[in-house]
Amino acid sequence: MTRVARGSIFSGAKHFHVLTDGLPGLDVFREPNMKNFYLITVEEKAKDTGVSVLAYCVMQNHSHLIVTSDDVQNISEFMRRVNTTYAKFFNRINGRSGYVFNGRYESDALKTPDEILAAIYFVHNNPVKARVAVNSGEYLYSSAKDYLNQLSFIDYKELKRLFKKVPELSSYGGSTDEYKFKEAKPYENCDDVLMDLIRRFNITDKAALQDPELLKTIIYELQTRSGVSLRDVAVLVGLDREKIRRTAKKINYNV
């Protein structure tokens, strides 16, 4: 994943769809209090960094945001603060350490009002597509319901500037098919990932894992590609769990 989707931040666009993906197998937003804390964090950090939020949807293991700023570098700082704050919260309440998100995030540059509207519909339709809601307006952790009463921290002024009024998504007649928005990805089997690492780094015995940089790479790739815990990493590579934990603490886990 990229920091602000390097292919889009320099595109001249000021509106972005941002996907933050939890580690595979880790439902980072599984409880209502987790989703609520994430949304509170989004609201606070948006105000702090000069970012406006046009839409959001928080699912079990990933989130979608539609954001805008006059300075796109603000979006990078906004996401860094959101992900760092949330990762610390998640690890604290779960008594864990390690990665929370699969990389930093990904984003799509939205260059026209039509593309922005399609992205908003795509974001709000996530719960319906995942079959956790019959219609987008009934899902509690999406801004679709907010559009109905124009509450929450959504920038309705910007929506009205773009579309003359707050979009009525129930009557959206367009299609998202022509746009390829970032989606949560499937992940790999941990044994397959380990075999790939063994081949790639020509690991012939456990002694090779005494190299701290190699061990950090293995921990990183096992967690981000297959979502295993540090306990599982220790079992997979045949090393003491405390050694894995100490090595893992030297890696930036918050974003």
N, C-alpha and C positions, 0 to 999 in steps of 0.2 A: 504494500500500500504506500501511497505517497503522502507527503505532509499536507498539501492542499490540492492534491491532484495537479502535479506540475504541468500537465498538459493543458490545464484550464485556467490556472491562476493568472497567466500572462495573456489570456485570450482577449482581454478588454471587457469581459463580462463583469457585472457587479452582483449578479444573483447566482446562487449556487445551491444545488442539492447535495447534501452531505450525508454519507452513510458511515455510521460507527458500528463495527461488527464485534460482538463478543467472541472470546475464544471458543473454538468448537467444543461442544459438550458442556459449556459453561453458560447457564442461563443468567446472565449478569443483571437482568431486570426482572427476575422471576416473581418477586413479591411486590404488592402495591406500594409499600414504603420505599422500595428501591426505585420504582418508576417515579414516585412523587419527589424523592430527593433529587433524582436526575433532572426533572423538569424545573425544580426550584433552582438548581445549579445553572441550568441553561438560562433562565430568566436573569439571575444575578450577573453572570459573566457576560451576557449580551449587553446589559446596561454598562458594565465596567469597561467594555472594549469598543463601544460604538457600533454594535451589530444589531440589526433588526431581524426578528424571526417572523417569517410569513406562514410557516406551517411546521408541524411536528407530528411524529408518531413514534411511540416507544413500544416495541414488541418484547418478547421474552428474552431474546439474545442479541438484539440489535436495535438501533434507532435511526430514524430519518429526520433531517431538518432541511427546511428551505430558508436560506439566510441571505442577507444583503448588507453591504456596507459601501460607503464612498471610497474607502481604502481597503482593498482586498486583503492586505496584510493583517488587518484587524481580525479577519475571519480565522487566519492561522493562529493568532494569539487566543482568540475566543475558544477555539476547539482544544488548544493545548490546556487552557485552564479548566475547561469542562471535564476533559478526560482525566486530567491529573487529580482534580478534586473528587470525582466520582470513584476512581480506582482506589484512592486512599480510604474512602468511605466503605466501599464494598469489601476490601480486604480486612478492614477493622471489624466490621460486624460479623464477618464470617471466620475470623481468626485464622486468616491465611496470608500467605505472601505469594508473589508471582504476578504474571501477566493477567490482565483483566480484558483488555481489548486486543484484537488481532491486528497489530500494527497501530498506526495513528488513526487514519480514516481515509475515505475516498470521496471524491466529489465530482459532480458534473457541472460545467458552466452552462448557465441558462441565458441565452442571448436574445430571446424574443418573448413578448407577452404570451404567445401561443405555447412556447416551450415551458415557460414558467407555470402556466395554467395546467398543462399536461403533467408536469412534475408534482404539482400540488395534488392533483387527482390521484396520481400514482402513489404518493405518500399516504393519503387518506384511505386509499383502497387496500392497503396492506392487511388490515385485520379481516377484511372480507375475503381476500385472496387466501389468507391462512385459515379461514373458516373458524375464526374466534368471534366473529360478529356477523350478523345478517346484513346490516348496513353500516356504513362508515360513521354515521352520526351517533350510534349507540356505544361506540367504543370509548372508554373513559380516558384513555391515555393518548388521545389524538386531538389535534385542533379542529377536526371536522365538526365536533359538537360545539366548539367555540364560535365557529362561523355563524351558527344559528342565532346566537344572542350577542355576538361581538364582545365577548368577555376575554379574560386572560391577557397575556403579555404579547399577543400577536399584534403586528404593526398593521392595523386596518387602514391607516392613512395611506400607506404604500400600496396596499391592495387596491384601494379605490383609485389611486393615481394610475395604476396599471390597467385596471379593468372597469373604471367608472363606478363600480360598486363591489361589495364583497361577493366573490363568486358563489353561485348556488350550485354546489357540486352535484346535487341530486338530478339536476337538469343538464349536466355536462354532456355535450354531444360529440366531443372529439374522441380521438383515440391516442393511446400512448404507444401504439405499435411502432410508429415511425421514429420514436426516440428510444435510445438504449440507456436507461437509467441504471445506476449501480444497485445491485441487489446483494443480499446476504449470500455467502458462498457455501457450497458443500465442502467438507474437509476430508483428509486422508486417514487411512488406517495407520495407527502408531507403529506397527511392525514394519509396514511398507516404508514409512518415513525413516525409521532407524536403518533399514537395509540400504536405502538411498544414501544416507549419511556415511555409512561404512564404506560404500563403494566410492563415493565422491572424495572422501578424505583419506582413502586407502588405510583404513583402520584395521590393523591385523591382530591387535591384542589390547587388553585393558590398560596396558602401560601407556598407550598413546593418549589416554584420557588424563594423564598427569599434566598435560599442556592446558593451562587455565583458559586460554583464549578458545581453544578447540572445544573444551567442555562447555563454555558459555554459549558457543554457537550451537552445539547439540541441544542444550537445554532450550535455547530460544526457538530452534526449528521444531523440536518435538512439541512444544507448547503452542506455537502459533500455527503449525500445520495440522496438528491432530488434537490439540486441546487437553493433553494429559496433565495431571497434577505433578507437583514436584516429587511426591511419594512414588507415583508411577514412573517418573523419569529414573529415579534411583533403582527401581526394580528392573527396568528395561536395560540400563547400562551396567547393572551389577556393581554399583558403588554405594557407599554408606549414605543414608539419607541426609545426615548432617552435613556431609561434604557437598552434596547437591544444594542444600539450603544455603550454605555459606557462599558458594559460587554464585547462586542465583541472586543473592543480595547485591552483588556487584554489577548487576545489569539494571538498566532503567526499565522498571516494570510499569510505570504509571501511565505511559502512553503507548 
